[in-house]
Amino acid sequence: MMYQLQFESSHHLTEGDDHTLVVDEYEDVGSMYMLVLQDGSRQSVGKQLIESIEETSG
């Protein structure tokens, strides 16, 4: 299962003016989410930047 994150505004992890990002998985670590990107790398993002997270088939 993958997850689609909706950012409040464009972010350096999203392309151009896009506000969405699909990740392989994420973990809630308090005030942040630890993301596993589709290339296998990890990135942390503050929860205040994320509007929603939904399961997606990709």
KEDO-707508 format. One record per residue (C-alpha): z, x, y; residue number from 1; residue in one letter. Coordinates in nm, 2 decimals. Example, Ala and Ser with C-alpha at 12.3 -4.5 7.8 and 13.67 -1.06 7.14 Angstrom:
# residues 2
<Z: 0.78; X: 1.23; Y: -0.45; n: 1; res: A>
<Z: 0.71; X: 1.37; Y: -0.11; n: 2; res: S>
This chain:
# residues 58
<Z: 0.00; X: 0.00; Y: 0.00; n: 1; res: M>
<Z: -0.07; X: 0.12; Y: 0.35; n: 2; res: M>
<Z: 0.07; X: 0.00; Y: 0.68; n: 3; res: Y>
<Z: -0.09; X: -0.08; Y: 1.02; n: 4; res: Q>
<Z: 0.12; X: 0.00; Y: 1.32; n: 5; res: L>
<Z: 0.06; X: -0.17; Y: 1.65; n: 6; res: Q>
<Z: 0.15; X: 0.05; Y: 1.95; n: 7; res: F>
<Z: 0.24; X: -0.11; Y: 2.29; n: 8; res: E>
<Z: -0.02; X: 0.11; Y: 2.45; n: 9; res: S>
<Z: -0.27; X: 0.38; Y: 2.34; n: 10; res: S>
<Z: -0.10; X: 0.68; Y: 2.18; n: 11; res: H>
<Z: -0.21; X: 1.04; Y: 2.10; n: 12; res: H>
<Z: -0.22; X: 0.94; Y: 1.74; n: 13; res: L>
<Z: -0.46; X: 0.65; Y: 1.80; n: 14; res: T>
<Z: -0.83; X: 0.69; Y: 1.90; n: 15; res: E>
<Z: -0.92; X: 0.64; Y: 2.26; n: 16; res: G>
<Z: -0.79; X: 0.31; Y: 2.39; n: 17; res: D>
<Z: -0.71; X: 0.18; Y: 2.04; n: 18; res: D>
<Z: -0.35; X: 0.06; Y: 1.99; n: 19; res: H>
<Z: -0.35; X: 0.05; Y: 1.61; n: 20; res: T>
<Z: -0.29; X: 0.32; Y: 1.35; n: 21; res: L>
<Z: -0.30; X: 0.29; Y: 0.97; n: 22; res: V>
<Z: -0.06; X: 0.51; Y: 0.78; n: 23; res: V>
<Z: 0.01; X: 0.57; Y: 0.41; n: 24; res: D>
<Z: 0.38; X: 0.51; Y: 0.45; n: 25; res: E>
<Z: 0.67; X: 0.51; Y: 0.69; n: 26; res: Y>
<Z: 1.04; X: 0.55; Y: 0.69; n: 27; res: E>
<Z: 1.30; X: 0.41; Y: 0.93; n: 28; res: D>
<Z: 1.52; X: 0.70; Y: 1.04; n: 29; res: V>
<Z: 1.74; X: 0.54; Y: 1.31; n: 30; res: G>
<Z: 1.57; X: 0.54; Y: 1.65; n: 31; res: S>
<Z: 1.24; X: 0.66; Y: 1.51; n: 32; res: M>
<Z: 0.99; X: 0.60; Y: 1.24; n: 33; res: Y>
<Z: 0.87; X: 0.89; Y: 1.02; n: 34; res: M>
<Z: 0.50; X: 0.83; Y: 0.95; n: 35; res: L>
<Z: 0.29; X: 0.98; Y: 0.67; n: 36; res: V>
<Z: -0.06; X: 0.99; Y: 0.81; n: 37; res: L>
<Z: -0.37; X: 0.94; Y: 0.60; n: 38; res: Q>
<Z: -0.44; X: 1.31; Y: 0.60; n: 39; res: D>
<Z: -0.09; X: 1.37; Y: 0.44; n: 40; res: G>
<Z: 0.07; X: 1.51; Y: 0.75; n: 41; res: S>
<Z: 0.40; X: 1.37; Y: 0.89; n: 42; res: R>
<Z: 0.47; X: 1.26; Y: 1.24; n: 43; res: Q>
<Z: 0.77; X: 1.09; Y: 1.40; n: 44; res: S>
<Z: 0.74; X: 0.82; Y: 1.66; n: 45; res: V>
<Z: 1.00; X: 0.64; Y: 1.87; n: 46; res: G>
<Z: 1.06; X: 0.28; Y: 1.77; n: 47; res: K>
<Z: 1.03; X: 0.17; Y: 2.13; n: 48; res: Q>
<Z: 0.65; X: 0.26; Y: 2.11; n: 49; res: L>
<Z: 0.58; X: 0.03; Y: 1.82; n: 50; res: I>
<Z: 0.52; X: -0.34; Y: 1.86; n: 51; res: E>
<Z: 0.47; X: -0.43; Y: 1.49; n: 52; res: S>
<Z: 0.42; X: -0.29; Y: 1.14; n: 53; res: I>
<Z: 0.22; X: -0.49; Y: 0.88; n: 54; res: E>
<Z: 0.11; X: -0.42; Y: 0.53; n: 55; res: E>
<Z: -0.26; X: -0.37; Y: 0.49; n: 56; res: T>
<Z: -0.51; X: -0.29; Y: 0.21; n: 57; res: S>
<Z: -0.67; X: -0.04; Y: 0.44; n: 58; res: G>
